[in-house]
Amino acid sequence: MTPTYYTTAELARAAQVTRRTVMHYAELGLLTPDQVTASGRALYGPYALRLLRDLIDLRALGFTLEEARDAVTLRRATHDINGVYRRDWTRADIPIDDERLRALQVKLRTVHDAYERQADNLARFDRWLTKRFTGGQLPPAHAAAHDPAAPHTSEPDGPDPDRPDPDQPASATPERG
């Protein structure tokens, strides 16, 4: 099966950003096309959409452009063009020095810890705002995560073995021992 490629405009639409945003990230080297046509048109594979969404999320979380670049560089070095984790990657595949990797890890842990501390408060505040200001008309945040047309929320690279599959009935979820 041949992969689907996005033009710059199509990638921007899929990520719900402007074409200029995609072009800006490409100019900065944060997002690179997977192919370039003979006429010079940039084409992006499906994994580029994930990387673009990662960039958008990281920037929204307060990461600098350099930190976002390092995170995307790390992901590209450890995943193939389709976004599948490469088990054969080596440290030599990652063109980031140890000091910057340590700084990135500190930032990631800081953001993750803050999110964990605030997760319940954020969900409660979202429910309150939805009820008070929209009459409850917005779908719950977890429902939007499964809607391909909904704005992106960062998802894990694969299924979480400790969470039941939301698409399976509860009785079909295997018991863990």
N, C-alpha and C positions, 0 to 999 in steps of 0.2 A: 504494500500500500504506500503510495507516495504521500509524503507529508504535505499539509496545506500550508501555504505561505501567505503572509499578510503584507500588503503594501503599508507604507507609513500611515496613511489615512485610515486603513482598516484596523491596524494595530491600535491606533489612537482611539478609534470608536470602541473597540473591544475592551480597552482599559478605562474607558470613560474619561479620557484626557484630551487635550487639544493635539492636533498634528504638530504644532510648534513644540509642545512638551517632548514628544518623541524625538523630533529633530534636535532639540537642545541636548537631551541625554545622549543622542548619537554623536553630536559634535564634541561633547565632553569625554567620549569614549566609555560612557557608562552602559551603553546599549549598542551592540554591534549587529549589523545585518548578517543573516546566515547565508545569503546569496546576494549577488548584485548582477542585474541583467546586463546584456551587451549595451543597452542604452543608458546604463548607470542608475537604474531604479533599484532602491534597496528593498529586499524582501526578507521578512522575518519569519522564522519558524514558530510553531506553537509554544515552545519553551521561552521564546522572547517575551511572550505575553506574561508569563509567570515572573520573569526577571523584571519587566517593567512594573508590574504590580508590587514586587518586592521593593523596588526603588521608591515608588510612591509611598508605600507603607513606612519604610525606613525614614524617609524625609518627614512624614507626618509625625513620626515618633521622636523627632528631634535629632536624627543622625545627620552629620555633616555630609556634604557631597563626597568627601574623601572616604569617610566611614562606609557610606552606601556603596561606593565603588569597590572597596575591599570586600564587602559582603557578597556583592555580585560576582566579583573575581573568584572568590572562594567557591561559590556555588557552581560557577562555570568550570572550575578546575576539577570538581569532584562529581560532576554530573555530565552525561553525554548530551548531545544536541536535542534529544527528545525529553530531557529532564530526568532520565533514569540514573539513579545513583550508581557511580562507577566504583566497584569494589577494588579495582586495580590501580587506583590513583596512588601516587607517592608524594612525599613532601616536595620533591623537585617539581611537581606539576603546579605548585602554588607559588606564584611570583610575588609573594608578600613576605616581608621579613618578620622574624619572630616578635619583635617589639610591637609592630603594628597589629599582628594577630592577637597579642596579649591585650593591647588597648581595645581592640574590637570585642574581645571576649568580656572585658570589664564592662564596656558599654552595654553589650547584650544582656549581661546578668543584671545590671542596674535597671534597665528597662523592663526586663522580665520580672524582677522582684517587685518593682513598682506596680506593674500590671496585676500581679498576683494579689498584692495588698489592696488594690482598688477594684478588682473584678466584680465583686458582689455589689459594691457601691455604684459602679458604672451601670450594671444591669438594673439595679433598683431605680436609679435616677432616670434611666431610659424608659422604664415602665411608667414611672410617674409622669414624665413629660408626654409620653404617648397618650396616656389616659387623659391628662389635663388639657392638652393643647390640640389633640387630633381626634378626640372622642374615641380613641382606641382603634382608629382606622389603619394604622401602619401595621405591617406584619411583625411578629416578634423577630428580634435580631437573629435568632438561630434559624428561622425559616428563610430569611434573606440570604443566609450563607449557602443554602442549597439551590437558590434561584440563579441560573446563569446570567440573567439580565440585571441582577442586583449588583450594586457596587462591590468591588472586591474586598474581601477580608482574607487575611493570610491564612492559608490552610497548610496542614502538615504535608510532608512529602509522601506519606503513605498512611494506611489505616493505623489507628491507635489500637494496639492489642488489648488495652484496658477499657476501651469504650465499645459498647455494642454498636453494630452497624445501624444507623438511623433508617436505612431503607429496608431492613429486615424486621419482620414482626418479632416482638420481644420473646416469644416462645421459641423462635428459631436461633436465638443467640446461644452459642455453646457456653456451658458452665466452665469456669476456670477453677482450678484447684490449688 
